[in-house]
Amino acid sequence: MSHRDHDSAILRAIMTTAVDAIIVSDATGNILRASPAAEYLFGFDEGELIGRDVKVIMPDEMARRHDSFMTRYIQTGEKQIIGSGRQVEGRRKNGQVFPVLLSVGEAREDDSQIFVAILHDDTRRVTSEAALSRSQRMDAIGQMTGGISHDFNNLLTVIIGNLELLEMNLDNDRQLALSREALHAAEMAAALTSRLMVFARQVNLKPAPSDLSEICRAAMTLLERILGSKYAIATEFTADASLALVDPVQLETALVNLALNSRDAMPEGGELLISVSDIIIDDSYMAQEADVSPGHYVRILFTDDGHGMTEDAQKRAFEPFFTTKAESHGTGLGLAMVYGFVRQSGGHITLYSEVGYGTSFGLYFPAILSGADVLEAPPPPIANIPPRGYTPCILVVEDNAKVRKNSLERLTALGYRIMSAETADNAYEMLKSGTPVDLVFTDVIMPGKMNGFDLAAKIFEEFPRVKVLLTSGYASDVFSKKIPQEADYDILQKPYRQSHLATRIQTLLDDKPD
């Protein structure tokens, strides 16, 4: 074997075994080689990248600037990315843009310049840092709020005390009225700072072993009186749910704040659904999706069918004084108080919302378990894919980038071939173009002309050999009222265990003709 052949063999081995994507191109941007990891990362079939311009894996803005970068480097030697690494964005075949770490090196072959790019999918790090940043921001706001509230309470104590002493020595009706107005304003300010202390997790809770279903039932009369006749409240309480250690008064206050938030989201009336059930989060996929630490919880789901929240509003929903209401309507402390109470109780709170369909809050409280308690029958084992002579392909349809990434990781771990689409419209076009798919795993609510139900109906009619599994973060009752559908579909509710996902998919594929 010649030295050149030896080098080629080593290069082929590196390209085949590398975990990160490797792409080799010439000076014009023509792709000469692409590793299997690169084809997988960007969603292309084997050999499909060869001969194409590297701009096919770049977002539009970066693609427009690429040629000028290369021309400047070749003419002047001025380096932008060559010889160093930086974070950029890549674009998959389906148009999805995602963060990547890019390193580019240069070599010469037969007097020609070639460039070797190594790309690492940076989605997990970026998502984790964003989640950590939000958590740290909330903690910092909480510490600042607690300190300010403490100082204000000291000042208000002096103000209220002096006003009360002053009242005792006033006999002029006009002066007495002014003093009482000032005292009333000071008491309102004291109430405001006490609510801030809840967010800052600096209140004295009185936790007790509690049946959360009973607390919710007790709060129903109050909620119905607060909301009025335009609003209906439905409940789903699991029998024999575990007890949780919570302050019943503070939990009832949290339910009132959630109800007031929902009322503002449903000005013309609507329906609330309050459900209580045990939930065990015992695998990393489920914990990542729900953003909740593993453990055994009692969960309260508080769902409305209002106008929903934008992505920006969801990011800031629990910050004190943040409100989407008009000026003079609300202080923006309701959800902040709920957040502070749940976290001080050792629990977690989640938010799922879609504009036009409603909002669902999940309040997770650690369950009280004794040594004799049996948590739950162990989940069914995750079976290997039964031999079919080929590996089934699953098309994941999800507009949320974080959830889509999580779903792709889950299915890859189960051994399936995977593809993805951001909307039901994109997925339908992929199927019409002849893309071979065995099962479509789709969220219900998505942007575009079609939702998950519409996509499922078209698949059943036009592609009967393709199976469909629907999923959503909402309770099924929301769909029956907000989204008309002819068929009664089975829905895998988020968050779900890996074993449950594996079982549902395998059951559907087992029913598929060879």
HUCORGI-V10446 format. One record per helix or strand. SS is the DSSP state (H for helix, E for strand). FROM is the first residue (numbers start at 1). LEN is the number of residues. If there is no record, write none. Layout:
SS/FROM/LEN
SS/FROM/LEN
//
This chain:
H/3/15
E/21/6
E/30/5
H/36/7
E/53/1
H/54/4
E/58/1
H/60/17
E/82/1
E/85/7
E/97/13
E/112/10
H/123/45
H/173/27
E/208/3
H/212/16
E/231/7
E/244/3
H/248/18
E/270/12
H/284/7
E/295/10
H/311/6
H/334/11
E/348/7
E/358/10
E/393/5
H/401/13
E/417/5
H/424/9
E/439/5
H/452/11
E/467/6
H/476/7
E/491/3
H/498/13
//
